[in-house]
Amino acid sequence: MAQSTATDKRPDQRLGQTYRFADPDMDLFFVAALGWGPAGGLDIGQAFYIASQITDGDADSWVRAFSLRRRHERPGGQLECARAKACRR
């Protein structure tokens, strides 16, 4: 995990430090994903595992990683994904 200090804070960084990604938008959404657990979302380990599949700054890899997660978690998700043509293999 990369952590920034006050001396290298970027103007576009919304959070006080980076948690997983150098890309400020990805990092913000990653922190949000960490909070989904209590509402039935990812637990912390799952969020970090999915994050390990994502290339920093590459939105397509973000979509692929979470789409793969969705396919494996939901019954019939693979068929649902194929019909929507939203998931890549």
Helices and strands as residue ranges (DSSP letters): G 6-8, H 24-34, G 37-39, H 44-52, H 59-73, H 77-84
